[in-house]
Amino acid sequence: MTRTSIATVCLSGTLDEKLEAAAAAGFDGVEIFENDLIGSARSPEEIRARVRDLGLTIELYQPFRDAEGAPPARFAAVERRFRAKLDLMARLGAEMILICSSVAPDTIDDDELAAGQLRRLAGMAGARGMRIAYEALAWGRHVSTWEHSWDLVRRADHPALGLCLDSFHVLSRTDAYGEIPGDRVFFLQLADAPRLDMDVLQWSRHHRLFPLQGRLDLAGFTGAVLRAGYRGPLSLEVFNDVFRQSDPHRTAVDARRSLTALTGGLTPAPRLTGIAFAELSVDAGSGPELERFLRTLGFAHTGQHRSKPVQLWEQGTARILLNAGATGAASIRAFALESTDPAASARRAAELLATPLPRRRRSSEADLTAVAAPDGTEVFFCRDDHGWLDDFLPTGESPVKGGLVTGIDHLSLAQPFDRYDEAALFYRTVLGLTEDEASEFAAPYGLIRTLALRNDDRSVRLGLSVPLLRRGDWAPAVPHPQHITFVTDDMAAVAGAMESVDIPGNYYDDLAARLDPPPLPRNALHDQDEHGHYQQLFTPVVGDRVFFEVVERTGGYRGYGFANDPVRMAAHRAHRGAR
Amino acid sequence: MTRTSIATVCLSGTLDEKLEAAAAAGFDGVEIFENDLIGSARSPEEIRARVRDLGLTIELYQPFRDAEGAPPARFAAVERRFRAKLDLMARLGAEMILICSSVAPDTIDDDELAAGQLRRLAGMAGARGMRIAYEALAWGRHVSTWEHSWDLVRRADHPALGLCLDSFHVLSRTDAYGEIPGDRVFFLQLADAPRLDMDVLQWSRHHRLFPLQGRLDLAGFTGAVLRAGYRGPLSLEVFNDVFRQSDPHRTAVDARRSLTALTGGLTPAPRLTGIAFAELSVDAGSGPELERFLRTLGFAHTGQHRSKPVQLWEQGTARILLNAGATGAASIRAFALESTDPAASARRAAELLATPLPRRRRSSEADLTAVAAPDGTEVFFCRDDHGWLDDFLPTGESPVKGGLVTGIDHLSLAQPFDRYDEAALFYRTVLGLTEDEASEFAAPYGLIRTLALRNDDRSVRLGLSVPLLRRGDWAPAVPHPQHITFVTDDMAAVAGAMESVDIPGNYYDDLAARLDPPPLPRNALHDQDEHGHYQQLFTPVVGDRVFFEVVERTGGYRGYGFANDPVRMAAHRAHRGAR
């Protein structure tokens, strides 16, 4: 089993907090980032003991800068500095140091000189049983490709000198990275990133992500390095502005999950066949309002939980639970997915470090297992035999036949600012969903990012959204409520029955100028793609965190109407102001 | 007097909120951004009336996209859409529309075709007494330079068709923009930006700033356009992620200030000769602790305010007021600057929209006038004759002669996340300071940006700092306290007297490996530049918002020790944990 490691620079907090988080998430080792050590009040010996007590190993000490290519007059100072760092490593119990290619303006472009200097430093390290992993920074002054760093390592030809490969530095430059000398790769650092057209140094310093969260081919690269014979740890080195200021325990779990998903060997994701139910927490204010909305849409209150204050509402294949036993304002607290193998779904979730939740049901319903999503939303797995319905006593009301709503189209889950990339990876890997559509738009109080995920047959669709920047005092506290989107095949009837928020006339004027759509029911929004049309209708927001949407898809429209989100948000804002 | 205008897209909120903020900040007019109108529940007629009632005019309606170069089969739809927008403008009372160069993939690269289409649209607009301002987007499909847009306008040759120049689109591509046909420029949009090496579309959409807040030559460009004979408004069009989610009233003031500073004609900034005093608010807990720190540094409590619970502490030229009459935790609530002409300083501040503060002093001290900085910090202007000291009754204690501290070196003012760019522009323009040094570093709980400002002779130095991202639940609530930095010429004596936070031994090991500095007093940090050396010593944080620093500069060192900030922050964090 390949060892896993994480650089302390990936995590927020003090060195102690970082080490504890890495250990708790199950990493085997860490890279000690020099600045974290310098800021720590613990001595190297104390850090060594702490690392050991936590069950970790120090895989790498890093970085050592501006070594190779130094003008000979400066190289004496490099040697002095290097010797001091070897002394430090001996105290720490670290056996490998990373040297990254020089960026200093006075660096000399002379491979023979540089290789000789690296050989000399390798001699110093080797004499103490230590090794050097030499890495080409993508913005190195003269050495900026892994091939060039490999050329220097070959020229230096010292057993204590090998390569450090960093997936970001390699893949940010090229996808054609050629033949990798696996036995001379001493260390492998992994980082993903979105594809950004910007200065590579800034891209690297601010926007790295954990594997599978970005757009670099981490799976291909990692596989190639492992096939080439690399036997060291898979170590994450991610510089990310958000991770730097987020709870390191959550970030470490996110990081560990990304490595687990990358290296595979997981229980395959069973096929999902639909959303069994969505559960809303309600309170004295929101409960009656949500019940009223459901009633006007044609839902029936068909069941009451045997032991808990939970109502079951049904229409078509849509099932909504209203849970008055939970605390807090109305929100989506849980949803259940129909799986062809709920136990395997839960097993895969556990393998991917999802937090298992205590069973809420009686033991007879063993299939209904749940895990917590990154923001705490409960995700249940159940069979499509509706066995979980036995928990509910019939009220006598029957589901409406041929009602307005035929099922749940998708769930829109607003995410906490710090957890967006984690949530996307979580839902994608745990549930085996694929990315469907991503969008960024200007809402009245700031920019919003949205990502839709779906399974193959679109029977499970989730929308994730997050503000591009964390909101402050000015913007509404809950800038983008969650919502449950129902699907209908008779939007005109829905519009006649449902309480909807008023859509500005200016929207319809613009729509007519742009698209000349067919007549729309009152307050319905319109979108279209190359397949067909989409109509959307919204209830007011209940409390400040949840509302219902009803959509009609015609002709195979595949989107989510993201382009209309700013209008919907402005309409909700105006509705709130008007109350 | 040139009219001023702001595009509604610069501001956060609903259209109503944006219009109110623009009017309150004193703008003459606005550009109505289409999405703001579409999201508004007000009819165009109601918006027209609202704009008029607020004393504004609509200078421009924008944007109209993908017009020129349309395949002939699509151009009929362009005309239909354009006619609908002219109808809308008639209802709004807008007389000019912006057409930006096409980005649609099907756009045809044929200047004759494009010019003919623009001529046709200009005919439609002209027939209704309206005009078109045509703008080259830097990322336009075929038209991406202002020279190209001017070529099409000349070819089209219609009196209702002119140019829109946008400083960002021009200056992001070139500083050599050539001869500008002033009488054919119908509209001038101004935006500054930092110099970023990235995709120009992303740069433009997320990182624009108000004039003088970035690195583009706004003054040169605006002057050139005005000299060329442009007579329309100066209008701001700034897409900025932070401004989009900040209080629009503050942003509008910031925007208006930038235009005022750009167009000049201000009272010249009088010469500043020093920091007269810094005033800390204190409470029952922090007061005694701050007094103790001041005492151990050699300060004497020399005066007591005649009517208020304010203590005066003095040493050398350093004067600290401790104000127990203010509410809230210990923090820097005010500072006073010695000006060769305090009245002129205050006049300039008022011209630059600084909020004047009611006089806190008796009428006999007319020179002590104050304005509020963006975060509410009170900035006083006074003569260097120390007349304000008359407000204080002597306690009998005398200032220590030849004490440890000789004066105030600088003030470090942590800024609210939303107000950083505004604060930098405020202090720079109101006080006539220049940028001294900018830095970005990784603090234990996230990245921090820092900017130092100073006057010519360095008798007034201010450091501004802000987290790169707004902090959330994990990072400490006050991640970067403010501080007052005193200067000494005997750091060893200070170190012997003062209670300082412990600096990790790892810091000294690394320092020795890197720089081999002369021996340092216990807990002192070291920095050096090409001029000389710098030593820094810190007290613990008092409350959670303020501490004292003492520095010694030798050999003309000019910096602020920013590189040591992460170590200082980690030390303060460790000190807090140890208490």
Boltz contact constraints between the chains, C-beta under 6 A:
constraints:
  - contact:
      token1: [A, 12]
      token2: [B, 445]
      max_distance: 6.0
  - contact:
      token1: [A, 14]
      token2: [B, 444]
      max_distance: 6.0
  - contact:
      token1: [A, 37]
      token2: [B, 506]
      max_distance: 6.0
  - contact:
      token1: [A, 38]
      token2: [B, 506]
      max_distance: 6.0
  - contact:
      token1: [A, 38]
      token2: [B, 507]
      max_distance: 6.0
  - contact:
      token1: [A, 38]
      token2: [B, 510]
      max_distance: 6.0
  - contact:
      token1: [A, 39]
      token2: [B, 566]
      max_distance: 6.0
  - contact:
      token1: [A, 39]
      token2: [B, 567]
      max_distance: 6.0
  - contact:
      token1: [A, 39]
      token2: [B, 570]
      max_distance: 6.0
  - contact:
      token1: [A, 40]
      token2: [B, 504]
      max_distance: 6.0
  - contact:
      token1: [A, 41]
      token2: [B, 504]
      max_distance: 6.0
  - contact:
      token1: [A, 41]
      token2: [B, 574]
      max_distance: 6.0
  - contact:
      token1: [A, 81]
      token2: [B, 513]
      max_distance: 6.0
  - contact:
      token1: [A, 84]
      token2: [B, 513]
      max_distance: 6.0
  - contact:
      token1: [A, 197]
      token2: [B, 199]
      max_distance: 6.0
  - contact:
      token1: [A, 198]
      token2: [B, 198]
      max_distance: 6.0
  - contact:
      token1: [A, 199]
      token2: [B, 197]
      max_distance: 6.0
  - contact:
      token1: [A, 241]
      token2: [B, 447]
      max_distance: 6.0
  - contact:
      token1: [A, 241]
      token2: [B, 468]
      max_distance: 6.0
  - contact:
      token1: [A, 241]
      token2: [B, 469]
      max_distance: 6.0
  - contact:
      token1: [A, 244]
      token2: [B, 446]
      max_distance: 6.0
  - contact:
      token1: [A, 245]
      token2: [B, 445]
      max_distance: 6.0
  - contact:
      token1: [A, 245]
      token2: [B, 446]
      max_distance: 6.0
  - contact:
      token1: [A, 245]
      token2: [B, 475]
      max_distance: 6.0
  - contact:
      token1: [A, 246]
      token2: [B, 474]
      max_distance: 6.0
  - contact:
      token1: [A, 247]
      token2: [B, 474]
      max_distance: 6.0
  - contact:
      token1: [A, 418]
      token2: [B, 472]
      max_distance: 6.0
  - contact:
      token1: [A, 444]
      token2: [B, 14]
      max_distance: 6.0
  - contact:
      token1: [A, 445]
      token2: [B, 12]
      max_distance: 6.0
  - contact:
      token1: [A, 445]
      token2: [B, 245]
      max_distance: 6.0
  - contact:
      token1: [A, 446]
      token2: [B, 244]
      max_distance: 6.0
  - contact:
      token1: [A, 446]
      token2: [B, 245]
      max_distance: 6.0
  - contact:
      token1: [A, 447]
      token2: [B, 241]
      max_distance: 6.0
  - contact:
      token1: [A, 468]
      token2: [B, 241]
      max_distance: 6.0
  - contact:
      token1: [A, 469]
      token2: [B, 241]
      max_distance: 6.0
  - contact:
      token1: [A, 470]
      token2: [B, 470]
      max_distance: 6.0
  - contact:
      token1: [A, 470]
      token2: [B, 472]
      max_distance: 6.0
  - contact:
      token1: [A, 472]
      token2: [B, 418]
      max_distance: 6.0
  - contact:
      token1: [A, 472]
      token2: [B, 470]
      max_distance: 6.0
  - contact:
      token1: [A, 474]
      token2: [B, 246]
      max_distance: 6.0
  - contact:
      token1: [A, 474]
      token2: [B, 247]
      max_distance: 6.0
  - contact:
      token1: [A, 475]
      token2: [B, 245]
      max_distance: 6.0
  - contact:
      token1: [A, 504]
      token2: [B, 40]
      max_distance: 6.0
  - contact:
      token1: [A, 504]
      token2: [B, 41]
      max_distance: 6.0
  - contact:
      token1: [A, 506]
      token2: [B, 37]
      max_distance: 6.0
  - contact:
      token1: [A, 506]
      token2: [B, 38]
      max_distance: 6.0
  - contact:
      token1: [A, 507]
      token2: [B, 38]
      max_distance: 6.0
  - contact:
      token1: [A, 510]
      token2: [B, 38]
      max_distance: 6.0
  - contact:
      token1: [A, 513]
      token2: [B, 81]
      max_distance: 6.0
  - contact:
      token1: [A, 513]
      token2: [B, 84]
      max_distance: 6.0
  - contact:
      token1: [A, 566]
      token2: [B, 39]
      max_distance: 6.0
  - contact:
      token1: [A, 567]
      token2: [B, 39]
      max_distance: 6.0
  - contact:
      token1: [A, 570]
      token2: [B, 39]
      max_distance: 6.0
  - contact:
      token1: [A, 574]
      token2: [B, 41]
      max_distance: 6.0
